[in-house]
Amino acid sequence: MIEVLYNHITSRLGNDLDNLDKVLSSFKHITTKRNEQLLRQGDTCKYVYFIAKGCLQVYVFDKEFNETTRDIIVEDNWCSELLSFGSGNPATENIRAVESSELFAIDRQTFQTLMETIPQFDKVYKQILEASYANSVYRINTFVSLTAIERIKWLMEYRPLLMTRLSSKLIASYLGINKDVFSRLKAQL
């Protein structure tokens, strides 16, 4: 599984591979079960995860304990609650493995050390942050302007694998649509 992380990092660095073995050895391999909780709201986020295989959900609960999904993250991507991870403050989000997953985790202290000592790691991290920010802004701006049925069509066009991998309840939460409305609208397509 480490080759997935290796390929991910090298695709961003090109030939600048000094210290790559040190970076890879800094990650801990984790296998999760379906629905395993990796982070609970209120706890401190201790890890950044690279998803080699599987799917993670980042979500929050509202005052009535309704679940709202901020993101669904699949293979070859990174996941964390970055505000808590960076500051050490309590997390405002939850992270759960939606499927059995193969992850590579790096803790905060090791992460900081790599950032300070290995310029290539800092470069990769900045690329990851920029991509994550751009994805979040795009999704928020897109979803604000779309009707419920247009959101479903968007998902079918841009993230079609989620439609077959995830439950209707989870997809509805991701799209910001009531589960029953989602099922009714999906049937019309």
Long-range contacts (C-beta under 8 A, 24 or more apart in sequence): 1-29, 1-52, 1-53, 1-102, 1-104, 2-27, 2-29, 2-104, 4-50, 4-52, 4-53, 4-75, 4-76, 5-50, 5-52, 5-104, 8-50, 8-76, 9-124, 12-123, 12-124, 12-127, 13-120, 13-123, 13-124, 16-120, 16-123, 17-120, 18-118, 18-120, 19-118, 19-120, 19-121, 20-120, 22-114, 22-118, 23-114, 23-118, 23-120, 23-121, 26-106, 26-110, 26-111, 26-114, 27-104, 27-105, 27-106, 28-104, 28-105, 28-106, 28-107, 29-102, 29-103, 29-104, 30-102, 30-103, 30-104, 30-105, 31-100, 31-101, 31-102, 31-103, 32-97, 32-100, 32-101, 32-103, 33-97, 33-100, 34-97, 34-98, 34-99, 34-100, 35-96, 35-97, 35-98, 36-96, 36-97, 37-94, 37-95, 37-96, 38-95, 38-96, 38-97, 39-81, 39-84, 39-91, 39-93, 39-94, 39-95, 40-91, 40-94, 41-90, 41-91, 41-92, 41-93, 41-94, 42-90, 42-91, 43-90, 43-91, 44-84, 44-88, 44-89, 44-90, 44-91, 45-80, 45-81, 45-82, 45-84, 45-85, 45-91, 45-95, 46-85, 46-107, 46-108, 47-80, 47-85, 47-105, 47-106, 47-107, 47-108, 48-78, 48-79, 48-80, 48-82, 48-85, 48-105, 48-106, 48-111, 49-78, 49-79, 49-80, 49-95, 49-103, 49-104, 49-105, 50-77, 50-78, 50-103, 50-104, 50-105, 51-75, 51-76, 51-77, 51-78, 51-79, 51-101, 51-102, 51-103, 52-76, 52-101, 52-102, 52-103, 52-104, 53-101, 53-102, 54-97, 54-98, 54-99, 54-100, 54-101, 54-102, 54-103, 55-97, 55-98, 55-99, 55-101, 55-165, 55-166, 56-95, 56-96, 56-97, 56-98, 56-101, 57-95, 57-96, 57-97, 57-98, 57-170, 58-93, 58-94, 58-95, 59-93, 59-94, 59-96, 59-173, 60-92, 60-93, 60-94, 61-94, 67-173, 68-173, 68-176, 69-170, 69-173, 69-174, 70-136, 71-135, 71-136, 71-139, 71-174, 72-98, 72-159, 72-162, 72-166, 72-170, 72-174, 74-161, 74-162, 74-165, 78-128, 78-132, 82-129, 82-132, 85-111, 98-165, 98-166, 98-170, 99-165, 143-175, 143-176, 148-175, 148-177, 148-181, 148-182, 148-185, 149-185, 149-188, 149-189, 151-175, 151-176, 151-177, 152-177, 152-182, 152-185, 152-186, 152-189, 153-189, 156-189
